[in-house]
């Protein structure tokens, strides 16, 4: 599924003039100034079809798309969009950097991670699903770049984490560069607001190393009673801890 379905071609021609004036004239013709470089060859200044570039940026594979650059009177080369400038007002492309791709040389790319499904921990346990990061970095051949990683999180309960190492990565083709233990998303408890802070503080002072005692103090007794007990009998609580 990772392979891109559409194939894109960007037509270009060698750009002669340098500077602002010529660049503006290039844009008036529906072209955008570009530089094609990389793969240990010289860089060339081009004008490329702005619509074709925009289509690539909007495509499923976005800036990870590998496309053909056809230069008038020259050979066809594989490339990726390495960088681009956009006019903040008109949103028009002002300039693009095209990186030549050698199809037999591995490259590092960032691949988006998309989660789907409503986690059980949200539906049943009142937890919250949090996305920590939306992409991972991988290394692979240009032809093997995954479009995205999709993960079904509907079975996730509170405390369950999606880590980079859990992604459906084909190790024969793709090497994960992101730390496999890195948390990408998880289901967490909402912090409870209603618990009186005082009570928690008293209980902790009473029995720093004994969570069971704290729990006992809070077992649905009257709030006042629990607090009174904790204040009245710190020694008893400590003894209880020592007897175990």
N, C-alpha and C positions, 0 to 999 in steps of 0.2 A: 504493500500500500504506500510505502514511503516514496516510491518513484513519482516524479512529477508527470502529470498526464499531458499538460499542454507543452508544446515546444514554442519557444519565442525566438524571433529574429529581430535584431535592431539594425537598421540600415544607417550607414554613415558615410561621410566623405571627408577627405583630408582638409583640415582647416588651415588656410594660408595666413590671414591677417591675425595679429595679436592685439590685445588691448580692449578697452570698453566699447569703442565705436563698432568695430567689426563684430564683437560678441552680440551687441544689441541687434545689428542687422541680421545675424544668424537666427536670433530668436524670432524675428518678425516673419521668417519663412517657415515657422513651425519646427525648427530644429533647435537643439540645445548644445552649447559648447561642451566638449568632453575630452578626457584624456584616457587613452588606453595604455596600460603599462603592466609590467610583471612578467613572470615566466622567463626571466633572464633575457628578455629582448628589450630593444629600445622603446621608449614611450613615444606615442604619436598623438598629435592634436587632431581631434575629429569634430565634426558637427554630426549629431545623431538625431534621429526622429524622436521628438519629445513625447508624442502620443504613445509610441511603442515602449518607451522607458516607463511612462506613467502606468501603462497596462501591467508591466512586470511588477512594479511596486504594489499594485492593487491585487495581484494574483495570490492564489493560495500559498505559494512558496515565498512570496514577498522578496526580500533582499537576498534570500538564499537561492533564488532561481539562477540556474545556469542557462545562458542563452547564447545564440550565435551572433557575432558582430560581422556584418557583411560590409566591407569597405569597397566603395566603387572602384573598380579596376584593381582590386587586391584580393587576397585570399580571405577565407572565412575563419574566424577565430572564436573559441569559446571564452566566455567572460562572465563575471558577476559584478553587480553594482557594489562598489566598495564604499562610496560616499556620494552624497548629493546635497546641493544647496537649493533651498526653495525660497521664493520671494514671500516675505511674511504677509504682505498685503494681498497680492493677486494669487498667491499659492502656485505660481508658475515655476517650473524647474529653471534654475539659473545656470547650473553647471553639474556635470556628473563625472565621477571617477570610475572607470571601468577597469577591473582587474582581470588580466588574462589568466585563464585556468588551464593547467596541464591536467588532463583527465587521468593521468597515471600517477599524479603526485597527491598524497594525502593532505588535507587541509583542516584547520580548526574552524568550527562554526558553532553558533548558538542556535539551539533548536527549541521552539516553544513547547511548553507542557500545558495540556488542557485537561481539566478534570470534569467529569460529568456524573450525574446521579445525585440524589439527595441522601446524605449520610444518615444511617440509623441513629447515630449519636446526636444528630440534630433533631430528627423526627421524634425519636422515642425518649431521648435522655435530656432534651433541652440544652444540648451543647451548641457550640458555634463552630462553623467551618472556616478556617483561616488559611488563605494562600500566602505563603512566605516568599516564594520566588516563582516566576513564570517561565523560566528557561534553564536549560543546562548546556554546558559546553561539551562538544564531542569532537573526535578526530576521525576522519574517514576520507575515502576517495570522493571526488566531486559527484560521481554518478550514484553514490550511495547515501547522499545527504537525506536524512529523514525529513519529511514535511513537518511532522509534529509528533509528539507522544501523547496519546489519549489514555487516561486512566479512569476506570469506573470506581468511584469512592462510595457507592451506596451501602457497602457493608461496614464502613468505618464507624466504630464506636468511639466514645470519649477516650482520649488518650492515644488513639491510633494515629501514627504518623506515616506520611508518604515520603520516602527518602529517594534520593537520586538513584540509588542502587536498585530500587524496586521497579524502575521503568522497563518496559518491554524492549530492551536493546538487544540487537543481534550482534553478539560478540565477535562473530566471524567477520563482520563488515565494519562495525562501529566501536570505537573505544571511548568510554566515558572519561572525560577529563575532570568534571566536577567531582568533588569528594562524594563517594557513594553514600556516606552517612548524612550528608547535608539534607535537612528537612525542607521539603518543597511545600507541603501543606499538612494540616493536622486538624483534628476535632478537639476543641478545648472547652472546659467548663467556663461559664460566665462567672466572674468574681462575685461572690455574694456580698451585697451591700448591707443587708439588715442585721448581721451579727454585731452585737455591741463589742466595741474594741476592748473595753475594760475587762470584760469577762475573759476574753482570749488572753489578755496580758496576765491576769491573775493566775489563770490555769497554767500558763507557761512557766511563770515564776515557781509555782508549786512543784512542778514535775518536768524539768527540762528534758529528761531523757526517757520519758515514759508516756508515749502517746495514748496507751490504753487508759491511763488515769484521766487524761484530759477528756477522752471520749466519755468515760463514766460520769464525769462531772456534768457533761452536757446532755446526758440521756434524758430527753424530754421531761425533766423535772421542772417545777416552777423556776423561772429565771432567778428570782430572788433567793430561793432555797439553794440553788446550785452555787450562786455567788457566795452566800453566807457560809456554806459548807467549805468552800475553797478557802475563804478567809479564816474561818474558825479553826480549821484543822490542817494547816500546811504540814505539820509534823506527821500526822496520820498518813497523809498521802505519801510522804517520803518513806515512812516505814513500809507501807504497802509495796513500794518500789523495791525496798531492800530485801523483803521476805522472799520474793520470786527467785 
